């Protein structure tokens, strides 16, 4: 089976270099080079630099040699406000090989986010600096071949995955100029990640031993070499770190908000009108909400979330990466991200050429014609973004709902099978997704190590006869005067929660309601803002709810795979809320035996160090998911897309992996994006 992909219209010819970059061979090479120390940088005095106007994007007026640092920083050095660039860089800066060509300094990257809840865009676009990172050509294959050093100079996985050792870069500094040391890593781990007062619900299992979940791993340090040590193998530990897990904090700043280090913490809590120091801590740690917090990002905040209608940032003078010429990155001077309330406004700004590089939110099939047709007038090109997961829309039926009558209905597999056969998926695909996808259940797609075509295609045949047979087999043969089937004498009428941020789901349900009514089942759709949606789902109040499906990770991160096994009370709550609570040790209500068997296999997979053995266990986990049929899926996800202005497009790839675990576009190295004249 081949997945159909969306073809993006383009007015820009594809270069051979880009075609080669995303081939299966080149995708596995590192675009980041982590070689030895650079030769001493040349003196800045006497170098001629171009002028920049950070209030404008694009035309940055390049007129002279690039030099070893941005002109604005060179001026601060000249004025005695900053130390020379060679003193601001570590002894072994990370050398970033640009995608297509070495860039030049200048310009402001204009982007947008939809409400302050869309902070993920900031985290992924300008805040992706984990201890280890993904290569740009990530393919999500089991193992660590696609993970490379980032904050660390090098890393090793020792003792069959029990010890993770990282050699730090000497001389690295925070954005305020203070040294980055092993103490910052110890503080983040011992005083934050495994500090009991900050985790009243229990420690995140990434930090604990597999066979003793109450016991965290230990942190060790030899100064420039740090280690995280566990009693048992922790396969997936590096993968989770590469997905952006927080491993370091500037102790010199954050210790003032920690009870362990500040005896007068109560005074700060009172000044902030908060209840306790934990609330104070969380408010200061919230990503992109605190301009005072030092960072290791390419740009440092100048206006944070909550400060106004824009989040702004300027280049970090102590950023620790350079290009092949030894010039300090980033190339772009400033970041200006507007906080919008409506996707339609974002779309208008894109077509007007007011945003420079943008992904997320607007990239729907319904908006594709508008975005494509305005490429020339908006002076931008489009790039493709691979799907985030295997399914564009799945529906979870709550089998642990407190309402006993409805719980029995939703727990009946034949009921779900009947509703699946009743859906005319091709009509939805043609109407909502422009014919760009294919019928598919909530199952891994082709290319996944545990791919099973039968899983993805089961019960997808559109057949009113098969639907009625299954619903009759489920025991719901009686109907009322309007043709709606009865359960315990009452009509079967379902309330379906749909996130209002997913208009394609709302549109699709206008068709699904007709299909289900034709076989005697009534559905009432309730659109909800995401915050309220999650409140109801996680409170076990949702009968049926929709979302897009996530992929199945062999090297499972701690909250993943809940579409296939009830491992996380968030996503799993759409079909098995109390099962997930039981798995997390938060409920005494035992799941059915087959669910317990599946969870045990899942745990074994997560703790199996050999990748081939882990894949075999994954197949067993998925076989149970296939048999249980937790979700009804509609179709594969279409490719997404993004836009980049033509004066910024040189080092922006033509294709970016879209999976959330990849943190797009972070691993494509936005610090090497640059504006041309």
Secondary structure, 3 states (H helix, E strand, C coil): CCCCCCCCCCCCCCCHHHHHHCCCCHHHCCCEECCCCCCCCCCCCCCCCCCCCCCCCCCCCCCCCCCCCCHHHHHHHHCCCCCCHHHHCCCCCEEECCCCCCCCCCCEEEEEEECHHHCHHHHHHCCCCCCEEECCCCCCCCCCCCEEECCEEEEEEECCCCEEEEEECCCCECCCCCECCHHHHHHHHHHHHCCHHHCCCCCCHHHEECCEEEEECEEEECCCEEEEECCCCCCCHHHHHHCCCCCCCCHHHHHHHCCCCCCCHHHHHHHCCCCCHHHHHHHHHCCCCCCCCCCCCCEEEEECCCCCCEEEEEECCCCCEECCCCCECCCCCEEEEEEECCHHHHHHHHHCCCCCEECCCCCCHHHHHHHHHCHHHHCEEEEEECCCCCEEEEEEECCCCCCHHHHHHHHCHHHHHHHHHHCCHHHHHHHHCCCCCCECCCCCCCCCCCCCHHHHHCCCCCCHHHHHHHHHHCCCCCECCCCCEEECCEECEEEEEEECCCHHHHHHHHHHHHHHHCCCCEEEEEEECHHHHHHHHHCCCCCEEEEEECCCCCCCCCCCCCCCCCCCCCHHHHCCHHHHHHHCCCCCCCCCHHHHHHHHHHHHHHCCCCHHHHHHHHHHHHHHHHHHCCEEECECCCCEEEEEECCCHHHCCCEECCCHHHCCCHHHCHHHCCCCC
